[in-house]
Amino acid sequence: LQNTDSAAAYDQIAELMQPYGLTPLFRWDDDRQAIYLVRGVPQTVKTARPVVNLIFFILTLISVIYTGGMLGMTEQPPAEPLAFIWAILKSGWPFAVSMLAILAAHEFGHYFAARMHNVHVTLPYFLPMPWPLSPFGTLGAFINMKELPRNRRHLLDIAIAGPLAGLGVAIPVLFIGLSLSHLNPLPTAPGADPLTGNMMEGNSILYLLIKYLRFGQLLPAPATYGDLSPALYWLRYFLTARPLPYGGLDVTVHSVAWAGWAGLLVTAMNLIPAGQLDGGHLLYVLFGKKTSRRVLPVILVLLAGLGFFWNGWWLWAVLIFFLVGRSYAEPLDQITTLNTGRKWLAGVGLLVFILVFTPVPLY
């Protein structure tokens, strides 16, 4: 088989074998191409009733409205129940709309790319987690892929569509949110941020650049670099997220900007190059299973190291090791490789990961 026709050949053989209840698998056996036939054929999965998805979405909507309301409220919440509900709705809806738009764009990016390639997937499941358990009102969202993609091209399209779609919404949301935000002096000692209570948001390269475009300076802007050069100051800041020495200026983010920043964080976490994560799919289609397995220990060690600066990375390392990091969505046809355009697209996905990754997300 030649790369130019192996994808079409797979479709033809799969169609011929279907009446016999057989599914072809295209594989490399050492340096030879091999076709295996296994019993069973992918069955058309009935579309599940979306009642569960709807219930989870409604719960998540309530959760993010409440969270946005608590984060965006500038006065003491009213004691009277109806007045409290109205105050939450009034201050919470901008964050809720922004946050859910980003998550929906990400998941439906996956969904429509999968359906384009006739891969059955579920509708998105949104996961509620209200303030103060989560500063975002949600644990995110996910879809379930009910069958394996036919080849690496399909897997790439499905994997990259989510992060790019989500980022395409998160960046405008972040610009809008920062236009509603203001610069304020940082405390001269460790303290609470007025928006998030006990947390301030960390910086990724992209977030730093967007703030620079909005405010014309790198933020947080220190009152002094102390005895460090600017380069060493920013290197230390990226690794610790502590604007030392304290003082100077930073942006107090509007709740819409908080949602946009969360969108960058969601994109980064999904693009971690491990296992079943979007970034793991990109690594797999570019370099194969052996390389992906070799990279996994490196990813786990890096996350464990970063956990000393933000302990949430320890949880991510555990989740990746036990749940999503050691298995791969292996296509039925592993002979067909990526064309040049898709190789560049996968490279763009890994570049996006570098730009949006935040070493210390919250502190």
N, C-alpha and C positions, 0 to 999 in steps of 0.2 A: 504494500500500500504506500502511496505517496501522501505527504501531508496535505496536498491540495485536494485530494479526493477521499481521504480517510473518513471525514465526517459524513459525507454523502454515502460512502460505503457502509458505514455503521447503520445509518437509517434504513438502507435497503435490506441488509441482513436481518436487522431487528424485525422488519415487516415480514420477511420470509419465514422467520422462525416462530413468529407469534402463534400461528395455528397449531404448532407442535408443543406449545407451552414452554418454550425455551427462550432464554435471554442471552444475547452475545455479550462477552466482555472482551474488549480490545486491551491487550497488555503487551509489555516488553518482557521477553524471556531471555535474560542476558542481553545479547545484541540483536536478537531476532524478534520480529513481530509475531504475536500469537493471538489466536482467536479462541476463546473458551466459550462453551455453551453450558449454561446452568439451568436447572429446572426452575420453572416459575417465570411469570411475566409481570411487569408492573401493572397493577390493576388501577382502573379509574376510581379515584377516591371520591366518594360522595361529599359534596360541600357541606361542612358542618353548619348547623344552625348557629347564627351569630349572636344568640342570646347571651352566652357567657362573655363574649367579647364586649357586647354592649354594656353589660353590668359592670365589668371591670373599667370600661371607659368612663361611665358615669361616676363610679367611686373615685377614679383618678381625677376627674374634672372637679369634683367637690374638694378633693384633697389639695389640688394645686391652687384653687381659688382661695381656700382657707390659708394656705401657706403664703400665697402672694399678698393676701390681705394683712396677715400678721407682719410680713416683711415691709409692706408699703405704708403701714399706718404710722402717721407722724404724731398722733395724739393718743391719750389714754383711751382704750376701747370703751364704748358705752356699756353701762351695766344693764340697760333694758334690752331684752333678747332681740326684739325686732330691729331696734336701732343698731345692735351689734351685728346682726346678719346683714343689714343694709351697708354698714360701714365696711364689712369684710368684702361684700360684692363690689362695692365702689372702688376700693383700693386694690382688690385682688384680681379683677378680670384682666388688666393688661399683662400681668405676669402669666396668668393661666393661658390666655390665648397664645402668647409668645412661646411658652414652654411646650404646649401641646402641638403647636404648628411645627416646631422643630422635630419633635419625636415622631409625629405623623409623617412628615416628609421623609425622614430616615426609613421608617418601616415600610411605607408604601413605595419607596424607591426599590427596596428589595422585592416587594410583592409584585409590582408590575413588571420588573425585569424577569422574575421567575415565570410569571404567566406568559410573557412574550416568548419564552423558550419552552412552554408547555410543561413546566415543572410545577407540581401541585404544592401550594403553600397555604397555611392558614391566614386568616385575617389577623391583624396585630392584637396582641394582648397587652394592655396598659396596666402598669402595676402601681397602685396607690401607696403612699407612705407620707402621711401628713407631718407638718411641723409640730413639735420640734424633733421628731425622729429623723426627718430628712429636711435639709435646707432647700430642697427643690419640690417637695410635695409628691415625689414619685421616685420609684426605683428604675424608671425607664419603661421600655416596651420591647417586645420581641415577637417574631413570627416563627412558626414551625415549618421546616421544609419536610414534606411528607415522602419525597422520593429523591433519588440521586440525580444530579444533572448529567446530561449525556456526555459532555466533554469539558475540557478546561476552559474553553471560550465561554460556555454557558455559565460555568461556576464563577469566572471572573466578572462577567456582566452582572450577575446577581449580587456578588459580594461588594463590588465597588459602587453600585447604584445607591445603596443606603447612605453611606458616609457622604458622598458627593451631594445627594439631594438634601440631606440634613444640614450640611455645611452651607449649601446655597440659600437656606432659610436663616440659619444662625447668624451669618455675617451681616445681612441687612438688619436683622433684629438687634444685633449688638451695636451697629452704627446708630440706629434710632434710639436705643437705650442710653448710649453715651451722650447723645445730643440732649437728653433729659437729665444728665448727671452733672455734678459740680465738683470742682476741686476744693479740697479742704485740708487744713493742716493735720498731719499725723500726730498722734500722741507722742510725747517725749519719753514715754515708758510703755511697756507692753500693756495693752488694754483691749477692750471690746470694740468691734466695728459697729457703728450705729445701724447698719442694715441687717447684718447676719448675727447679731448678738455676740457670740464668742468667736467668730471666724472672720477672716479676710480672705479674699480670693487670690490665688497665686497667678503667676504669669506664664503663658506660653509665648513663643516667638511671635505668633500671629496676633495674639491679644496685645502684646507690647507694641507692635507696629500699628494696630488699629487705634490704640490710645494715642500714639504719636500723631497719627493723621488727624485725630479729633482735637487734641489739646496742644500739639506743637512741641511736645517734650516727652522724654522717656519717664514713665511713672511706674513706681513711686520715685519722685525726685528727692534725693537726700538733701538735708540741710548742709551736709559736708560729707566728703568721701573719707574723712579721717586720714589715716596713714596709708590708704589703699589707692591704687590707680583706678580710674573708672572701669577698666576692663576686669580687674580683679574684684571690684565691688559687685559688678553685675554677675560675674561667675558665682560668687558666694551667694548672691541673692537668689539666683536660679536654683541652687542646690539646697538652700535653707529656707527661702521665702521670708527671711527676717530682714526688714529694711534697716540694718544697723549702719551707723548709729541712728537711734530713733529720732523722729522729727521729720521735717520736710513736708512735701505735699504728695497727696494721692487723690484719686477720684473716689468719691462716695457714690457707688453705683445705684442708679435707679433700678427698680425691680425688673423692668424690661431688659436692661443691660445685664442684670443677674441671670435672666433666662438665656440671653445670647451667650454669655460666658459659659453657662452650663451646657449649651449646645456644643461649644468647642470641646468641653471636657468629655461629653458623651461620644463625640466623634473620635477623640484620641483613645478612649478606653476600648472602643470597638475595633480600632485599627492596631491594637497590640498584636504583633505578629506571632500568634500562638493558636494552634488547634482550630477549633470551630469558630473563633472570632473572625470578623471580617478581615483583619490584618493577617490572620492565619491562613485564610483562603488565598489571599494575594501572595503570600510567601510560597504556598504550596503550588499554585499554578505557574509561578515564575521559576522555582528551583526544585520542586519535587518533594517527595515524602522524606527521603533520606536527609536532605538538607534541613527540612523543617524540624525533624527530630533532633538534629544536632544543635539547632538554634534554641530549642526549648529550654535546656538547662541554663543557657546564657540569659534568657529572658527572666527566668525564675530567680537567678542570682542577682540580677539588676534590680528586680522588684523588691527582693528581700533587703538589699542595701538601701534602696530609697525608703523602705519602711521605717528606717531610723529617723527620717525627717517627717514622714507622714505615715502613721501606722495603718492607714487604709490599704496601702500597697501590700501589706502582709496578708490581708483578707483576699486581695486579688490573686496573690501568688498561690494561696491555698485553693481558691476556686479554679484557677487555671490548671493546677497540678491534678486535682481530683476529678474535675467535672468536664472541662472543655478543652484542655490543652493537649491531650494525648491521643485524640482521634481526629480524623480528617474526613471531609466530604469527598470521598474518592469517586471521580466520575466513572461511568460505565466504559467510556472510551478514553483510554489513557495514551493512545497513540497520537491522536490529533493534538498538535501544539498550538500555542498562541501565534497569531499573525503579528506583524510589526506594530500595527496600531494598538492592539491590546497589550502588548508588552510595554509600550509607552504609558498606556492607561494604568497598568498595574504599578509602574514606577511612580506615576503621579500620586497614586494612593499612598505609597510608602513615604513620599515627600510630604504629603498632607499630614501624615502621622508625626513627622519630625516637627512640622510647623505648629501643630496644635497640642503636642504633648506638654503637660504641665508637671514638672518633677514633684512639686509640693502643691497640690491643688488647694488645700484649705489649711489655715493656721490661725 
